Amino acid sequence: MAYFSISNIQINGIAAAVPKNSVSNFSLEDFEKDELNKLIDTIGIENRRVSVHNQCASDLCIEAANKLIIDLGWNKNEIDCLFFVTQTPDFHLPGTALNIQHRLGLSKSCAAFDINQGCAGYVYGLSLIASFMSSSGLKKGLLLVGDTITKLVSPLDKSLLPVFSDCGTATAISFNSEASKMYFNITSEGESFESIIVPDSGFKNQVSEESFNYCEIAPGIQRQGIHLAMKGLEVLNFSLKKVAPHIDGLLQNFELNKNSLDYFVLHQANKLILESIGAKLNVPLNKLPSSLKEFGNTSCATIPLTIVTYAKINSNIIDSKLVLSGFGVGLSLGSAVVEFNNIICSDLIEI
């Protein structure tokens, strides 16, 4: 296990932006009524936010960042670094973080990095920007995490279409010698990398005419090579078997008392997985915030989106100690314990 702690870094605020376009799962076709109601009850997703044609994760993250910078009263010229976590970049190259730095109007001395990560991306990204700032002494940074993952989902895939949604988030981070330590556990199970994959999306299997042919995987599931494919049972087993021990291992390694933790903010894969992991951890539902019902699975953005939306229901989360855990594509797992000290949670943005 890759256990480590990071000192001198605090989270100052979090913001999130979603597309205005809201789609109800109750309006899905190709489902019998009873089948659809059972599906929605199992996954816990009633509505999803779907980006329009050329609306990208960068656009959503920039809106969130601008709102958060204003709410914090930060000077853009004082932001030293920017980390952008996504699996849906604007282009294969150049890196999207560089364009975001320009579009946000940040200083040219701001270091900008792209990170290709999905479901565990928020925790991965937090560990990287916190480590970078702690070791370098940089004072202020932005962690932008988001995906427009619906662009990768086949409209003829009834297994994935009801699940995924789009969102972009921004987290403001600063150097503070008095900040509580952050604790991390980062692991990788790359032998299962094909469990969640877009087969024809890079340079191993380059896009060809055949990539645009629909193939029937199972009744009600047709995909092109450019669409997201998932081995659902493998991912389910991974989530149910590995996440709870991963979190328990983190707490045991650093001798942290589970009862001292206020909230467990987990990747919002679906209701079944979320509640099953909570049960394995013996964590009551009132300590498991969820954004699934209205926003679905937003890939790497689920953790910060859940914090932002839950803060409007229960403001106690802005001054609390949390477990964060992301898990999925890769297959990868990232868990962390962080402490909030009256952070700013900006109002949700719809664009």
ZAGU-948164 format. One record per residue (C-alpha): residue number from 1; x, y, z. Coordinates in Angstrom, 2 decimals, decimal comma, always signed. Layout:
+-----+---------+---------+---------+
|   n |    east |   north |      up |
+-----+---------+---------+---------+
| NUM |       X |       Y |       Z |
...
+-----+---------+---------+---------+
END
This chain:
+-----+---------+---------+---------+
|   n |    east |   north |      up |
+-----+---------+---------+---------+
|   1 |   +0,00 |   +0,00 |   +0,00 |
|   2 |   +1,21 |   +3,52 |   -0,81 |
|   3 |   +0,55 |   +5,23 |   +2,50 |
|   4 |   +1,82 |   +8,77 |   +2,99 |
|   5 |   +0,94 |  +12,03 |   +4,72 |
|   6 |   +1,29 |  +15,62 |   +3,55 |
|   7 |   +1,85 |  +18,60 |   +5,83 |
|   8 |   +1,40 |  +22,36 |   +5,49 |
|   9 |   -1,50 |  +22,29 |   +3,03 |
|  10 |   -5,10 |  +23,33 |   +3,58 |
|  11 |   -8,24 |  +23,34 |   +1,45 |
|  12 |   -9,80 |  +26,80 |   +1,30 |
|  13 |  -12,85 |  +26,20 |   -0,84 |
|  14 |  -14,68 |  +24,11 |   -3,41 |
|  15 |  -16,99 |  +25,03 |   -6,30 |
|  16 |  -18,83 |  +23,02 |   -8,94 |
|  17 |  -20,49 |  +23,70 |  -12,28 |
|  18 |  -22,93 |  +21,47 |  -14,17 |
|  19 |  -24,66 |  +21,79 |  -17,54 |
|  20 |  -28,14 |  +23,35 |  -17,46 |
|  21 |  -29,36 |  +20,46 |  -19,60 |
|  22 |  -31,08 |  +18,10 |  -17,14 |
|  23 |  -32,30 |  +14,71 |  -18,38 |
|  24 |  -34,71 |  +12,55 |  -16,40 |
|  25 |  -34,08 |   +8,83 |  -16,23 |
|  26 |  -37,85 |   +8,36 |  -16,04 |
|  27 |  -37,98 |   +9,49 |  -19,69 |
|  28 |  -35,64 |   +6,76 |  -20,93 |
|  29 |  -36,94 |   +4,64 |  -23,76 |
|  30 |  -36,32 |   +0,92 |  -24,41 |
|  31 |  -37,24 |   +0,06 |  -20,82 |
|  32 |  -40,42 |   -1,54 |  -19,52 |
|  33 |  -41,96 |   +0,62 |  -16,79 |
|  34 |  -41,30 |   -1,88 |  -13,99 |
|  35 |  -37,76 |   -2,50 |  -15,27 |
|  36 |  -37,04 |   +1,23 |  -15,35 |
|  37 |  -38,42 |   +1,84 |  -11,85 |
|  38 |  -36,36 |   -1,04 |  -10,47 |
|  39 |  -33,23 |   +0,27 |  -12,20 |
|  40 |  -33,67 |   +3,79 |  -10,84 |
|  41 |  -34,30 |   +2,45 |   -7,34 |
|  42 |  -31,10 |   +0,34 |   -7,54 |
|  43 |  -28,76 |   +2,99 |   -8,94 |
|  44 |  -30,41 |   +5,89 |   -7,11 |
|  45 |  -30,18 |   +8,23 |  -10,12 |
|  46 |  -33,30 |  +10,10 |  -11,21 |
|  47 |  -31,74 |  +12,98 |  -13,16 |
|  48 |  -28,50 |  +13,57 |  -15,05 |
|  49 |  -26,73 |  +16,65 |  -16,42 |
|  50 |  -25,67 |  +16,29 |  -20,03 |
|  51 |  -23,32 |  +18,74 |  -21,75 |
|  52 |  -24,23 |  +20,23 |  -25,11 |
|  53 |  -22,22 |  +19,53 |  -28,27 |
|  54 |  -19,05 |  +21,58 |  -27,74 |
|  55 |  -19,30 |  +22,13 |  -23,98 |
|  56 |  -16,18 |  +20,62 |  -22,42 |
|  57 |  -14,94 |  +19,74 |  -18,96 |
|  58 |  -12,58 |  +22,72 |  -19,22 |
|  59 |  -15,55 |  +25,08 |  -19,68 |
|  60 |  -17,29 |  +23,76 |  -16,58 |
|  61 |  -14,09 |  +23,85 |  -14,49 |
|  62 |  -13,31 |  +27,42 |  -15,57 |
|  63 |  -16,76 |  +28,60 |  -14,48 |
|  64 |  -16,31 |  +26,87 |  -11,12 |
|  65 |  -12,81 |  +28,32 |  -10,69 |
|  66 |  -13,87 |  +31,88 |  -11,49 |
|  67 |  -16,73 |  +31,68 |   -9,01 |
|  68 |  -14,50 |  +30,25 |   -6,29 |
|  69 |  -11,75 |  +32,82 |   -6,83 |
|  70 |  -14,31 |  +35,62 |   -6,43 |
|  71 |  -15,88 |  +34,05 |   -3,35 |
|  72 |  -12,46 |  +33,66 |   -1,70 |
|  73 |  -11,29 |  +37,12 |   -2,73 |
|  74 |   -8,13 |  +35,65 |   -4,24 |
|  75 |   -5,85 |  +37,59 |   -6,58 |
|  76 |   -5,37 |  +35,55 |   -9,78 |
|  77 |   -1,77 |  +36,75 |  -10,03 |
|  78 |   -1,01 |  +34,98 |   -6,73 |
|  79 |   -2,07 |  +31,52 |   -7,96 |
|  80 |   +1,15 |  +29,54 |   -8,40 |
|  81 |   -0,07 |  +26,25 |   -9,88 |
|  82 |   -3,01 |  +24,58 |  -11,59 |
|  83 |   -3,69 |  +20,86 |  -11,85 |
|  84 |   -6,42 |  +19,69 |  -14,25 |
|  85 |   -7,78 |  +16,15 |  -13,82 |
|  86 |   -9,92 |  +14,77 |  -16,63 |
|  87 |  -10,43 |  +11,95 |  -19,10 |
|  88 |  -12,23 |  +14,21 |  -21,55 |
|  89 |   -9,64 |  +16,85 |  -22,52 |
|  90 |  -10,21 |  +19,51 |  -25,17 |
|  91 |   -7,55 |  +17,92 |  -27,42 |
|  92 |   -5,10 |  +15,00 |  -27,39 |
|  93 |   -2,47 |  +17,74 |  -27,44 |
|  94 |   -1,64 |  +20,31 |  -26,25 |
|  95 |   -2,51 |  +19,76 |  -22,63 |
|  96 |   -5,77 |  +21,42 |  -21,63 |
|  97 |   -4,32 |  +22,84 |  -18,39 |
|  98 |   -2,24 |  +25,28 |  -20,39 |
|  99 |   -5,28 |  +26,67 |  -22,18 |
| 100 |   -7,15 |  +26,87 |  -18,87 |
| 101 |   -4,30 |  +28,90 |  -17,36 |
| 102 |   -4,67 |  +31,37 |  -20,23 |
| 103 |   -8,47 |  +31,46 |  -20,19 |
| 104 |   -8,56 |  +32,04 |  -16,44 |
| 105 |   -6,16 |  +34,94 |  -16,80 |
| 106 |   -3,58 |  +33,43 |  -14,47 |
| 107 |   +0,03 |  +34,57 |  -14,39 |
| 108 |   +2,48 |  +33,08 |  -16,89 |
| 109 |   +4,52 |  +31,98 |  -13,89 |
| 110 |   +1,68 |  +29,61 |  -12,94 |
| 111 |   +2,70 |  +25,96 |  -13,43 |
| 112 |   -0,02 |  +23,99 |  -15,25 |
| 113 |   -0,36 |  +20,20 |  -15,30 |
| 114 |   -2,77 |  +17,68 |  -16,88 |
| 115 |   -3,63 |  +14,43 |  -15,11 |
| 116 |   -5,43 |  +11,59 |  -16,92 |
| 117 |   -7,58 |  +10,03 |  -14,22 |
| 118 |  -11,21 |   +9,10 |  -13,69 |
| 119 |  -13,14 |   +7,81 |  -10,71 |
| 120 |  -10,20 |   +8,11 |   -8,28 |
| 121 |   -9,09 |  +11,36 |   -9,91 |
| 122 |  -10,04 |  +13,78 |   -7,15 |
| 123 |   -8,00 |  +11,98 |   -4,50 |
| 124 |   -5,12 |  +11,37 |   -6,93 |
| 125 |   -5,14 |  +15,02 |   -7,95 |
| 126 |   -5,35 |  +16,24 |   -4,36 |
| 127 |   -2,37 |  +14,12 |   -3,37 |
| 128 |   -0,31 |  +15,44 |   -6,28 |
| 129 |   -1,03 |  +19,15 |   -5,94 |
| 130 |   -0,69 |  +18,99 |   -2,14 |
| 131 |   +2,67 |  +17,18 |   -2,42 |
| 132 |   +3,88 |  +19,65 |   -5,06 |
| 133 |   +2,95 |  +22,69 |   -3,00 |
| 134 |   +4,18 |  +21,27 |   +0,30 |
| 135 |   +7,62 |  +20,42 |   -1,09 |
| 136 |   +8,01 |  +23,60 |   -3,14 |
| 137 |   +6,51 |  +26,10 |   -0,73 |
| 138 |   +4,16 |  +27,51 |   -3,39 |
| 139 |   +1,43 |  +29,49 |   -1,69 |
| 140 |   -1,78 |  +29,07 |   -3,71 |
| 141 |   -3,04 |  +26,47 |   -6,14 |
| 142 |   -6,13 |  +25,31 |   -8,00 |
| 143 |   -7,19 |  +21,70 |   -8,45 |
| 144 |   -9,67 |  +21,48 |  -11,32 |
| 145 |  -11,42 |  +18,13 |  -11,68 |
| 146 |  -14,12 |  +17,34 |  -14,20 |
| 147 |  -15,42 |  +15,25 |  -17,07 |
| 148 |  -18,02 |  +15,44 |  -19,81 |
| 149 |  -18,15 |  +11,67 |  -19,75 |
| 150 |  -21,58 |  +11,50 |  -21,40 |
| 151 |  -19,85 |  +12,29 |  -24,71 |
| 152 |  -18,28 |   +8,82 |  -24,51 |
| 153 |  -21,48 |   +6,89 |  -23,75 |
| 154 |  -23,37 |   +5,18 |  -26,56 |
| 155 |  -26,96 |   +6,40 |  -26,90 |
| 156 |  -27,85 |   +2,73 |  -27,53 |
| 157 |  -26,27 |   +1,42 |  -24,30 |
| 158 |  -29,02 |   +0,93 |  -21,72 |
| 159 |  -26,43 |   -0,30 |  -19,17 |
| 160 |  -24,46 |   +2,98 |  -19,04 |
| 161 |  -26,75 |   +5,68 |  -20,39 |
| 162 |  -28,80 |   +6,00 |  -17,14 |
| 163 |  -25,67 |   +6,31 |  -15,00 |
| 164 |  -23,28 |   +8,97 |  -16,29 |
| 165 |  -23,45 |  +12,73 |  -16,03 |
| 166 |  -21,20 |  +15,78 |  -16,55 |
| 167 |  -19,60 |  +18,22 |  -14,11 |
| 168 |  -16,55 |  +20,43 |  -13,55 |
| 169 |  -15,17 |  +21,45 |  -10,16 |
| 170 |  -12,54 |  +23,69 |   -8,61 |
| 171 |  -10,76 |  +23,30 |   -5,29 |
| 172 |   -8,63 |  +26,12 |   -3,85 |
| 173 |   -5,56 |  +25,02 |   -1,89 |
| 174 |   -2,97 |  +27,03 |   +0,02 |
| 175 |   +0,24 |  +26,58 |   +1,98 |
| 176 |   -0,29 |  +26,84 |   +5,74 |
| 177 |   +2,35 |  +25,67 |   +8,22 |
| 178 |   -0,36 |  +25,16 |  +10,85 |
| 179 |   -2,67 |  +23,04 |   +8,68 |
| 180 |   -3,62 |  +19,53 |   +9,83 |
| 181 |   -1,91 |  +16,70 |   +7,98 |
| 182 |   -3,60 |  +15,03 |   +5,02 |
| 183 |   -3,37 |  +11,23 |   +4,95 |
| 184 |   -3,42 |   +9,14 |   +1,77 |
| 185 |   -3,60 |   +5,58 |   +0,51 |
| 186 |   -3,09 |   +5,27 |   -3,27 |
| 187 |   -3,15 |   +1,89 |   -5,03 |
| 188 |   -3,33 |   +0,54 |   -8,60 |
| 189 |   -4,64 |   -2,71 |  -10,12 |
| 190 |   -3,56 |   -2,22 |  -13,71 |
| 191 |   -4,04 |   -5,85 |  -14,67 |
| 192 |   -7,75 |   -4,98 |  -14,89 |
| 193 |   -7,28 |   -1,84 |  -17,01 |
| 194 |   -9,69 |   -3,14 |  -19,65 |
| 195 |  -12,57 |   -3,27 |  -17,16 |
| 196 |  -13,45 |   +0,34 |  -18,01 |
| 197 |  -12,14 |   +1,48 |  -21,36 |
| 198 |  -12,77 |   +3,37 |  -24,58 |
| 199 |  -11,17 |   +0,84 |  -26,96 |
| 200 |  -10,53 |   +3,08 |  -29,98 |
| 201 |   -9,40 |   +6,32 |  -28,39 |
| 202 |   -5,64 |   +6,60 |  -28,54 |
| 203 |   -2,71 |   +5,20 |  -30,47 |
| 204 |   -2,85 |   +1,51 |  -29,50 |
| 205 |   -6,10 |   +1,03 |  -31,41 |
| 206 |   -6,33 |   +4,10 |  -33,61 |
| 207 |   -9,71 |   +5,33 |  -34,80 |
| 208 |  -10,67 |   +3,84 |  -38,17 |
| 209 |  -13,83 |   +3,44 |  -40,24 |
| 210 |  -14,60 |   +0,31 |  -38,25 |
| 211 |  -14,56 |   +2,34 |  -35,03 |
| 212 |  -17,91 |   +3,86 |  -36,06 |
| 213 |  -19,69 |   +0,56 |  -36,62 |
| 214 |  -22,19 |   -0,35 |  -33,93 |
| 215 |  -21,71 |   -3,78 |  -32,38 |
| 216 |  -24,37 |   -5,52 |  -30,29 |
| 217 |  -22,76 |   -6,53 |  -27,01 |
| 218 |  -25,99 |   -7,81 |  -25,44 |
| 219 |  -29,71 |   -7,11 |  -25,83 |
| 220 |  -30,16 |   -3,36 |  -25,41 |
| 221 |  -26,42 |   -2,67 |  -25,51 |
| 222 |  -24,87 |   -1,43 |  -28,76 |
| 223 |  -21,58 |   +0,46 |  -28,89 |
| 224 |  -19,06 |   +1,85 |  -31,32 |
| 225 |  -15,33 |   +1,50 |  -30,72 |
| 226 |  -15,20 |   +5,16 |  -29,66 |
| 227 |  -17,71 |   +4,55 |  -26,84 |
| 228 |  -17,13 |   +3,77 |  -23,18 |
| 229 |  -17,20 |   +0,03 |  -22,43 |
| 230 |  -17,47 |   -1,45 |  -18,95 |
| 231 |  -17,32 |   -4,95 |  -17,54 |
| 232 |  -19,99 |   -4,24 |  -14,98 |
| 233 |  -19,64 |   -7,35 |  -12,82 |
| 234 |  -15,87 |   -6,95 |  -12,54 |
| 235 |  -16,21 |   -3,31 |  -11,52 |
| 236 |  -18,95 |   -4,15 |   -9,02 |
| 237 |  -16,85 |   -6,88 |   -7,41 |
| 238 |  -13,81 |   -4,59 |   -7,27 |
| 239 |  -15,84 |   -1,85 |   -5,57 |
| 240 |  -17,51 |   -4,13 |   -3,04 |
| 241 |  -14,36 |   -6,12 |   -2,18 |
| 242 |  -11,62 |   -3,51 |   -2,23 |
| 243 |  -12,88 |   -0,09 |   -1,14 |
| 244 |  -13,83 |   -0,72 |   +2,50 |
| 245 |  -10,54 |   -2,55 |   +3,31 |
| 246 |   -8,67 |   +0,24 |   +1,49 |
| 247 |  -10,20 |   +2,86 |   +3,77 |
| 248 |   -9,78 |   +0,72 |   +6,89 |
| 249 |   -6,12 |   +0,17 |   +5,97 |
| 250 |   -5,57 |   +3,93 |   +5,74 |
| 251 |   -7,14 |   +4,52 |   +9,14 |
| 252 |   -5,22 |   +1,67 |  +10,77 |
| 253 |   -1,89 |   +2,68 |   +9,26 |
| 254 |   -2,12 |   +6,19 |  +10,70 |
| 255 |   -3,95 |   +5,10 |  +13,88 |
| 256 |   -6,97 |   +7,26 |  +13,10 |
| 257 |  -10,18 |   +6,67 |  +15,02 |
| 258 |  -13,13 |   +6,03 |  +12,70 |
| 259 |  -15,52 |   +7,50 |  +15,25 |
| 260 |  -13,67 |  +10,84 |  +15,08 |
| 261 |  -14,51 |  +11,20 |  +11,38 |
| 262 |  -17,59 |  +13,23 |  +10,52 |
| 263 |  -18,31 |  +12,22 |   +6,91 |
| 264 |  -17,32 |   +9,60 |   +4,36 |
| 265 |  -17,52 |  +11,18 |   +0,91 |
| 266 |  -17,19 |   +8,35 |   -1,58 |
| 267 |  -17,17 |   +8,22 |   -5,36 |
| 268 |  -20,80 |   +8,23 |   -6,46 |
| 269 |  -20,80 |   +5,11 |   -8,63 |
| 270 |  -24,38 |   +4,16 |   -7,82 |
| 271 |  -26,65 |   +3,78 |   -4,78 |
| 272 |  -26,09 |   +0,04 |   -4,42 |
| 273 |  -22,31 |   +0,39 |   -4,30 |
| 274 |  -22,38 |   +3,46 |   -2,06 |
| 275 |  -24,63 |   +1,93 |   +0,56 |
| 276 |  -22,90 |   -1,47 |   +0,42 |
| 277 |  -19,50 |   +0,11 |   +1,12 |
| 278 |  -21,04 |   +2,14 |   +3,94 |
| 279 |  -22,43 |   -1,03 |   +5,49 |
| 280 |  -19,05 |   -2,78 |   +5,25 |
| 281 |  -17,47 |   +0,21 |   +7,03 |
| 282 |  -20,26 |   +0,30 |   +9,63 |
| 283 |  -20,89 |   +3,92 |   +8,68 |
| 284 |  -24,48 |   +5,20 |   +9,09 |
| 285 |  -26,22 |   +6,75 |   +6,11 |
| 286 |  -26,18 |  +10,21 |   +7,73 |
| 287 |  -22,39 |  +10,13 |   +7,39 |
| 288 |  -22,55 |   +9,16 |   +3,68 |
| 289 |  -23,45 |  +12,29 |   +1,68 |
| 290 |  -24,77 |  +11,59 |   -1,81 |
| 291 |  -25,40 |  +13,61 |   -4,96 |
| 292 |  -26,59 |  +10,65 |   -7,05 |
| 293 |  -30,31 |  +11,39 |   -7,19 |
| 294 |  -30,03 |  +14,70 |   -9,04 |
| 295 |  -26,60 |  +14,48 |  -10,68 |
| 296 |  -25,70 |  +10,84 |  -11,31 |
| 297 |  -22,15 |   +9,53 |  -11,68 |
| 298 |  -19,96 |  +12,45 |  -12,77 |
| 299 |  -16,75 |  +10,40 |  -12,98 |
| 300 |  -13,79 |  +12,20 |  -11,35 |
| 301 |  -16,00 |  +15,09 |  -10,14 |
| 302 |  -18,33 |  +13,14 |   -7,84 |
| 303 |  -16,50 |  +13,83 |   -4,57 |
| 304 |  -16,23 |  +17,63 |   -4,82 |
| 305 |  -19,72 |  +17,91 |   -6,36 |
| 306 |  -21,15 |  +15,93 |   -3,45 |
| 307 |  -19,42 |  +18,21 |   -0,93 |
| 308 |  -20,73 |  +21,35 |   -2,65 |
| 309 |  -24,32 |  +20,12 |   -2,90 |
| 310 |  -24,37 |  +18,60 |   +0,59 |
| 311 |  -23,04 |  +21,83 |   +2,12 |
| 312 |  -26,33 |  +23,50 |   +1,20 |
| 313 |  -28,23 |  +20,84 |   +3,15 |
| 314 |  -25,89 |  +20,50 |   +6,12 |
| 315 |  -23,34 |  +23,29 |   +6,55 |
| 316 |  -21,48 |  +21,27 |   +9,21 |
| 317 |  -19,47 |  +19,63 |   +6,44 |
| 318 |  -17,47 |  +22,84 |   +5,84 |
| 319 |  -15,86 |  +22,47 |   +9,27 |
| 320 |  -15,31 |  +18,74 |   +9,67 |
| 321 |  -12,97 |  +15,79 |   +9,29 |
| 322 |  -13,65 |  +13,63 |   +6,23 |
| 323 |  -12,70 |  +10,42 |   +4,52 |
| 324 |  -12,57 |  +10,79 |   +0,74 |
| 325 |  -12,42 |   +7,72 |   -1,48 |
| 326 |  -12,45 |   +7,38 |   -5,27 |
| 327 |  -12,36 |   +4,05 |   -7,10 |
| 328 |  -12,80 |   +2,73 |  -10,60 |
| 329 |  -11,21 |   +3,22 |  -14,00 |
| 330 |   -7,66 |   +1,91 |  -14,17 |
| 331 |   -8,48 |   +0,08 |  -11,97 |
| 332 |   -7,40 |   +2,55 |   -9,34 |
| 333 |   -8,15 |   +3,40 |   -5,75 |
| 334 |   -7,43 |   +6,56 |   -3,78 |
| 335 |   -8,49 |   +7,24 |   -0,20 |
| 336 |   -7,67 |  +10,21 |   +2,00 |
| 337 |   -8,44 |  +11,79 |   +5,35 |
| 338 |   -8,65 |  +15,57 |   +5,23 |
| 339 |   -9,78 |  +18,21 |   +7,68 |
| 340 |  -11,89 |  +21,19 |   +6,66 |
| 341 |  -11,62 |  +24,41 |   +8,61 |
| 342 |  -14,62 |  +26,57 |   +7,64 |
| 343 |  -14,00 |  +26,20 |   +3,93 |
| 344 |  -15,99 |  +28,14 |   +1,33 |
| 345 |  -18,48 |  +26,09 |   -0,68 |
| 346 |  -19,71 |  +28,23 |   -3,55 |
| 347 |  -23,27 |  +27,98 |   -4,84 |
| 348 |  -23,68 |  +25,40 |   -7,60 |
| 349 |  -23,29 |  +26,90 |  -11,08 |
| 350 |  -25,46 |  +25,87 |  -14,03 |
| 351 |  -24,29 |  +26,78 |  -17,53 |
+-----+---------+---------+---------+
END
